[in-house]
Amino acid sequence: MVNPNISHRPTICYRPIQPSDLEILEQIHSDLFPIRYESEFFQNVVNGRDILSWAAVDRSQANGQSDDLIGFVTARIVLAKDSEIADLLRYDSSKVDQTLVYILTLGVVDAYRNLGIATSLILEVIKYASSNPVCRAVYLHVISYNNPAIHLYKKMLFKCVRRLHGFYLINGQHYDSYLFVYYINGSRSPCSPLELVTVVVSCMKTGLKSVAAKLMKNKEMVKWPKCKETRGLIPTQNKRMIKTECSGCEYV
């Protein structure tokens, strides 16, 4: 896909963020986000201090700009047991080394929007997280009015698990946040109340159908022999135990 805002066909490549990206990284964050980040954050990103990062660059740019940032994603590894989504994971809590990857920031400059760059950057994070057997999920927050981002995460099969009221404070005003999770390496969210009700209802329906089917079958098998003494009809039928089975939620 070619963006009409770009005069050439871009050649997008991805690499780690490096110290030479500091100035443009700060500028893009300032241009894209209403939240201001401390200089320490950017120093940690470009120097890889406890922060993972991927940069998108356009190798086809001229005038020595072929290595300039046009997009980025930053993330951090956190312990699952200490995270805010510990209650939303199905995992063995006795394994204290279980981790998560939390996406801190994600952005693409305006001229390179709608080229799949943000999707590719998120896939880099998911690929990295999935390669670590003890990592259980990738998660992030998104402000409630950022509809393009919300659409992107849903399209990528992130699960919206929670709405946090007043999570962001921007220019003196509070905004809600959605919490999105992408489960990996066999991890799953526990059954929500709605899912639990759905399973129970399904179980009841299955049980009732099973009982009805067996009753109909027994009715068809009833024999009505004639009694010689009274010439009446006496039903004879063996008693049977009717059992129903259903599946339910499994909690770990």
Backbone hydrogen bonds, N-H to C=O, Kabsch-Sander energy under -0.5 kcal/mol:
donor,donor_aa,acceptor,acceptor_aa,energy
6,I,3,N,-2.1
12,I,10,P,-0.6
13,C,57,V,-2.6
15,R,55,A,-2.1
21,D,18,Q,-2.5
22,L,19,P,-1.6
25,L,21,D,-2.7
26,E,22,L,-2.2
27,Q,23,E,-2.0
28,I,24,I,-2.6
29,H,25,L,-2.0
30,S,26,E,-2.1
31,D,27,Q,-2.2
32,L,28,I,-2.4
33,F,29,H,-2.4
41,F,38,E,-0.8
42,F,38,E,-1.1
43,Q,39,S,-2.2
44,N,40,E,-2.3
45,V,41,F,-2.0
46,V,42,F,-2.5
47,N,43,Q,-1.5
48,G,45,V,-1.2
49,R,44,N,-2.4
50,D,48,G,-1.1
52,L,75,A,-3.0
54,W,73,V,-2.1
55,A,15,R,-4.2
56,A,71,G,-2.7
57,V,13,C,-2.5
58,D,68,D,-0.6
59,R,11,T,-2.6
59,R,57,V,-0.7
61,Q,58,D,-1.8
65,Q,62,A,-1.3
68,D,65,Q,-1.7
70,I,56,A,-2.8
71,G,56,A,-1.1
72,F,107,G,-2.3
73,V,54,W,-1.9
74,T,105,T,-2.7
75,A,52,L,-2.5
76,R,102,Y,-2.2
78,V,100,L,-2.4
80,A,98,Q,-2.6
82,D,79,L,-0.9
83,S,79,L,-0.5
83,S,80,A,-1.2
86,A,83,S,-1.1
88,L,85,I,-2.0
89,L,86,A,-1.0
90,R,188,R,-1.8
91,Y,89,L,-0.8
93,S,91,Y,-1.0
95,K,92,D,-2.0
96,V,94,S,-1.1
98,Q,95,K,-1.5
99,T,134,V,-2.3
100,L,78,V,-2.6
101,V,137,A,-2.3
102,Y,76,R,-3.2
102,Y,100,L,-0.5
103,I,101,V,-0.6
103,I,139,Y,-2.6
104,L,74,T,-2.4
104,L,102,Y,-0.5
105,T,74,T,-1.0
107,G,72,F,-2.3
109,V,70,I,-2.7
112,Y,109,V,-1.7
113,R,110,D,-1.7
115,L,112,Y,-0.7
120,S,116,G,-2.1
121,L,117,I,-2.4
122,I,118,A,-2.3
123,L,119,T,-2.3
124,E,120,S,-1.6
125,V,121,L,-1.5
126,I,122,I,-2.6
127,K,123,L,-2.7
128,Y,124,E,-2.1
129,A,125,V,-2.8
130,S,126,I,-2.9
131,S,127,K,-1.3
132,N,129,A,-1.4
135,C,132,N,-2.0
136,R,99,T,-2.9
137,A,99,T,-0.5
138,V,182,Y,-2.4
139,Y,101,V,-2.4
140,L,180,F,-2.0
142,V,178,Y,-1.9
144,S,176,D,-2.4
146,N,143,I,-1.9
147,N,145,Y,-2.0
150,I,146,N,-2.2
151,H,147,N,-2.6
152,L,148,P,-2.0
153,Y,149,A,-2.5
154,K,150,I,-2.1
155,K,151,H,-2.3
156,M,152,L,-1.7
157,L,154,K,-1.6
158,F,153,Y,-2.8
159,K,181,V,-3.5
160,C,158,F,-0.5
161,V,159,K,-0.8
161,V,179,L,-2.5
162,R,179,L,-1.0
164,L,177,S,-3.3
165,H,163,R,-0.7
167,F,164,L,-1.1
168,Y,175,Y,-2.6
170,I,168,Y,-0.5
170,I,173,Q,-3.1
173,Q,170,I,-1.9
175,Y,168,Y,-2.3
177,S,164,L,-2.3
178,Y,142,V,-2.9
179,L,162,R,-2.8
180,F,140,L,-2.3
180,F,178,Y,-0.6
181,V,159,K,-2.3
182,Y,138,V,-3.3
183,Y,181,V,-0.5
184,I,136,R,-2.2
187,S,184,I,-2.1
188,R,90,R,-0.5
196,L,192,S,-2.6
197,V,193,P,-2.3
198,T,194,L,-2.4
199,V,195,E,-2.3
200,V,196,L,-2.4
201,V,197,V,-2.8
202,S,198,T,-2.4
203,C,199,V,-2.6
204,M,200,V,-2.5
205,K,201,V,-2.5
206,T,202,S,-2.5
207,G,203,C,-2.5
208,L,204,M,-2.6
209,K,205,K,-2.4
210,S,206,T,-2.1
211,V,207,G,-2.4
212,A,208,L,-2.6
213,A,209,K,-2.3
214,K,210,S,-2.1
215,L,211,V,-2.4
216,M,212,A,-2.2
217,K,213,A,-2.0
218,N,214,K,-2.5
219,K,215,L,-2.3
220,E,216,M,-1.8
221,M,217,K,-1.1
222,V,218,N,-0.6
222,V,219,K,-0.9
223,K,236,T,-1.1
227,C,232,G,-2.0
228,K,226,K,-0.5
231,R,227,C,-2.8
234,I,225,P,-1.5
234,I,232,G,-0.6
236,T,223,K,-1.6
242,I,240,R,-0.5
243,K,241,M,-0.6
251,Y,249,C,-0.6
